[in-house]
Amino acid sequence: MARLCEGRVAIVTGAGRGIGREHALSLARHGAKVVVNDLGADVDGTGGDVSPARAVVDEIIAMGGEAVVNGDDVSDFDGAGRLVAQAVDTFGDLHAVINNAGILRDRMIVNMTEAEWDAVIKVHLKGTFAPMRHAVGHWRERSKAGEAVSGRIINTSSVSGIYGNPGQTNYGAAKAGIAALTVISALEMARYGVTVNAVAPVALTRMTENLGPAPETEEEREMRSPRWIAPIATWLASEESAGVTGRVFEASGQFLAIAEGWVRGPTVDPVDDPEALGPIVETLLAGARRNSGMDGVPGGPPQPRVD
């Protein structure tokens, strides 16, 4: 029986550890040839070491698969271009890009520095845009030349971005931006045979191990294993997912779900007098669902009031 991604060529960024590593291994098990990208930086984005990426490549080769290392910085536009070119030059094609690379520099906004903001936005948001831009440019040229294209972009968003988490304004803003980037680029790229989706994972990795209580049991640890994120990413990278685009999937060891985007709530006729808006806004708020909490359920904690 043919494997799900047999013969397909995939790039995974940030694939040296954690979720990215699981993506790369899963793709290889399902027949993909994988470019394992990882700068090898620390959680805050400093430093560099390609040995984690090399270890993943060695693991894939040991299982009989094909893979190569790439150590480019995906937030560098030219570096992202080299990454995409390496996939095409090495394996003769490109079918899927999983944008997973990221860093953390958490801080309450009142204490956040410009450098902390810029670093996180650059790695997450630009580091998603840049590989996408080079990949979709490649696919568009192939499509315009009359070739059949089966391109897949799988981005990494976060519940911190789509629902909101205090202390992560930079990270959450980047991840919300990635969700919007996913939805809009899906509309743009459909004509070329390219789908664009995102995954918002919940897993215990070196980036998240200090963000909440540590798992107390093996069962809890297993539920937060990054291995639960790879199946949906692998399926989205396959030809089977051709009819799915512009969606954000939540994935964890507890559930797989689709996150529904912003929707218009209660509505009134236009108002041209700001002094009349107080009771009108109160009525609108009374009929509207509260924003979702980090559990994704509308009607989370009461919204803070500033008097």
C-alpha positions in Angstrom: 0.0 0.0 0.0 1.4 3.4 -0.9 2.2 5.7 2.0 0.4 9.0 2.5 3.2 11.2 1.3 5.0 8.8 -1.0 7.4 10.6 -3.3 6.6 14.0 -2.0 9.2 16.6 -1.1 8.7 18.5 2.1 10.5 21.3 4.0 10.0 21.5 7.8 11.4 24.6 9.6 12.5 24.4 13.2 12.7 20.6 12.8 15.6 19.8 15.1 13.5 19.4 18.2 10.0 19.1 19.6 7.0 19.5 17.2 9.2 20.1 14.2 11.1 17.0 14.7 7.9 15.0 15.0 6.7 16.5 11.7 9.9 15.6 9.9 9.9 12.0 11.2 6.2 11.5 10.4 6.6 12.8 6.9 9.6 10.5 6.3 7.6 7.5 7.7 4.9 8.3 5.2 7.3 8.4 2.3 8.3 12.0 2.0 11.8 13.3 1.3 12.5 15.9 3.9 14.6 19.0 4.2 15.2 19.4 7.9 15.7 23.1 8.6 16.9 24.3 12.0 19.2 27.1 12.9 19.7 25.4 16.3 19.2 28.5 18.4 18.2 28.7 22.0 14.6 29.2 23.0 15.1 33.0 23.0 16.6 32.9 19.5 20.3 33.3 20.4 23.1 31.0 19.4 23.1 28.4 16.7 23.9 24.7 16.3 22.9 22.4 13.4 23.6 19.2 15.3 19.9 18.7 16.3 18.9 19.0 12.6 21.7 16.6 11.7 20.5 14.1 14.3 17.0 14.1 12.8 18.4 13.6 9.3 20.4 10.7 10.6 17.3 9.2 12.2 15.4 9.5 9.0 18.2 7.9 6.9 18.5 5.1 9.5 14.8 4.2 8.9 15.4 4.1 5.2 14.2 7.5 4.3 15.8 10.5 2.5 16.6 13.8 4.2 19.1 16.7 4.1 20.1 19.3 6.6 19.5 23.0 6.2 20.8 25.6 8.7 19.4 28.8 7.1 17.7 31.5 9.1 14.1 31.4 7.8 13.5 35.0 8.9 16.2 36.1 6.5 14.5 36.5 3.1 17.5 35.3 1.1 18.1 32.4 3.5 14.5 31.3 3.0 15.1 31.4 -0.7 18.2 29.1 -0.3 16.0 26.7 1.7 13.4 26.4 -1.0 16.1 26.1 -3.7 17.9 23.4 -1.8 14.7 21.3 -1.7 14.2 21.6 -5.5 17.9 21.2 -6.4 18.3 18.1 -4.1 15.1 16.2 -4.7 13.9 17.7 -8.0 10.6 19.1 -6.7 8.8 20.6 -3.7 5.3 19.7 -2.5 4.9 20.9 1.1 6.3 23.5 3.5 5.7 23.2 7.2 6.5 26.5 8.9 7.3 25.6 12.5 10.4 27.6 13.6 9.9 29.9 16.5 11.3 31.5 19.7 9.9 33.0 22.9 10.7 36.2 24.7 7.7 36.5 27.0 7.0 39.7 28.8 4.0 41.7 29.9 3.6 44.6 27.4 4.4 47.3 30.0 7.9 45.8 30.4 8.5 44.5 26.9 11.5 46.0 25.0 11.6 46.9 21.4 14.2 44.2 20.8 12.0 41.5 22.4 9.0 42.6 20.2 11.1 42.7 17.0 12.8 39.4 17.5 9.6 37.4 18.1 7.7 39.1 15.2 10.7 38.5 12.9 11.2 34.8 13.6 7.5 33.8 13.7 5.8 36.1 11.3 8.5 37.0 8.8 9.9 33.5 9.3 6.6 32.1 8.0 6.2 34.6 5.2 9.7 34.2 3.7 9.6 30.5 3.0 6.0 30.8 1.9 6.9 33.6 -0.5 9.6 31.6 -2.2 7.6 28.3 -2.3 4.5 29.8 -3.7 6.5 31.8 -6.3 8.0 28.4 -7.4 4.5 26.8 -7.6 3.0 29.8 -9.5 5.7 29.6 -12.2 5.1 25.9 -12.6 1.4 26.5 -12.8 1.8 29.2 -15.4 4.0 26.9 -17.4 1.0 24.5 -17.6 2.3 21.9 -15.0 0.0 20.3 -12.5 0.7 21.7 -9.0 -0.1 20.0 -5.6 1.4 22.5 -3.2 0.8 22.6 0.5 1.7 25.2 3.1 1.1 24.3 6.7 1.8 27.2 9.1 2.0 27.1 12.9 -0.3 29.4 14.8 -1.1 29.1 18.5 -4.0 29.3 20.9 -2.0 32.1 22.5 -2.6 34.1 19.3 -6.2 33.1 18.3 -7.5 33.2 21.9 -5.0 35.4 23.8 -2.7 34.7 26.7 -1.3 37.3 29.1 2.4 37.8 29.0 2.7 36.9 25.3 1.7 40.0 23.4 4.6 39.6 20.9 4.2 35.9 20.5 0.4 36.1 20.4 0.4 39.0 17.9 2.7 37.0 15.6 0.6 33.8 15.8 -2.6 35.7 15.2 -0.9 37.3 12.2 0.1 33.8 11.0 -3.6 32.8 11.2 -4.6 35.8 9.1 -1.7 35.2 6.7 -3.0 31.6 6.3 -6.6 32.6 5.5 -5.7 35.4 3.0 -3.0 33.5 1.2 -5.3 30.5 0.8 -7.7 32.7 -1.1 -4.8 34.0 -3.3 -3.1 30.7 -4.1 -6.1 28.4 -4.8 -5.9 29.2 -8.5 -2.4 27.7 -8.6 -3.2 24.4 -7.0 -1.8 25.4 -3.6 -3.6 25.0 -0.2 -2.6 26.9 2.9 -3.6 25.8 6.3 -2.4 26.3 9.9 -2.1 24.2 13.0 -2.4 25.6 16.5 -0.6 23.0 18.7 -0.7 22.4 22.4 2.3 20.3 23.4 5.1 20.1 26.0 8.3 21.2 24.4 11.4 23.2 25.5 9.5 26.3 24.5 6.5 25.6 26.7 7.9 23.6 29.6 8.0 26.7 31.8 4.7 28.2 30.8 2.5 26.2 33.1 2.4 23.4 35.7 4.6 20.4 34.8 2.7 17.2 34.1 2.4 15.1 37.2 1.8 11.7 35.7 2.9 9.7 32.7 -0.6 10.0 31.3 -0.5 13.8 31.5 3.0 13.8 29.9 1.8 11.6 27.1 -1.3 13.8 26.4 1.1 16.7 26.0 3.6 14.9 23.8 4.4 16.7 20.5 3.8 13.5 18.6 0.1 14.3 18.6 0.6 17.3 16.3 2.3 15.5 13.5 -0.6 13.5 12.1 -2.7 16.5 11.0 0.4 18.2 9.6 1.3 15.1 7.7 -2.2 14.7 6.3 -2.3 18.3 5.3 1.0 17.8 3.4 -0.5 15.0 1.4 -2.5 15.0 -1.8 -5.6 13.8 0.2 -6.0 17.3 1.6 -6.5 19.0 -1.7 -10.0 20.2 -0.8 -9.0 21.8 2.5 -7.6 25.3 2.6 -7.7 28.4 4.7 -8.4 26.6 8.0 -6.8 26.6 11.4 -6.7 23.2 13.2 -6.1 22.9 16.9 -4.2 19.8 17.8 -3.1 18.2 21.1 -3.2 14.9 22.9 -6.7 15.8 24.1 -8.5 16.6 20.8 -8.3 17.7 17.2 -10.5 20.6 16.3 -11.1 23.4 13.8 -10.8 26.9 15.2 -13.6 29.1 13.9 -12.6 32.6 12.9 -14.0 36.0 13.8 -17.8 36.3 13.1 -20.1 39.3 13.1 -22.1 39.4 16.3 -25.1 41.6 17.3 -25.6 44.6 14.9 -27.5 47.9 15.0 -28.0 50.6 12.4 -25.2 53.2 12.0 -25.0 55.8 14.8 -23.7 59.4 14.1 -23.9 60.7 17.6 -21.1 59.5 19.9 -23.1 60.6 23.0 -25.8 58.2 22.1 -23.5 55.2 22.0 -23.3 54.2 25.7 -26.6 52.3 26.0 -26.3 51.0 22.4 -22.9 49.5 23.1 -24.2 48.0 26.4 -27.0 46.3 24.4 -24.6 45.0 21.8 -22.3 43.6 24.5 -25.3 42.0 26.3 -26.1 40.0 23.1 -22.6 39.1 22.2 -20.6 36.1 23.2 -17.5 36.8 25.3 -14.2 36.2 23.7 -13.0 32.6 24.1 -10.5 31.7 26.8 -7.4 29.7 26.2 -9.6 26.6 26.2 -11.3 27.9 23.1 -14.7 28.1 24.7 -16.7 31.4 24.4 -17.6 33.0 27.6 -14.3 32.7 29.4 -13.3 34.8 32.4 -15.1 38.2 32.7 -13.4 40.8 30.5 -11.4 43.4 32.5 -13.0 46.7 33.0 -11.0 50.0 32.9 -12.7 52.9 34.7 
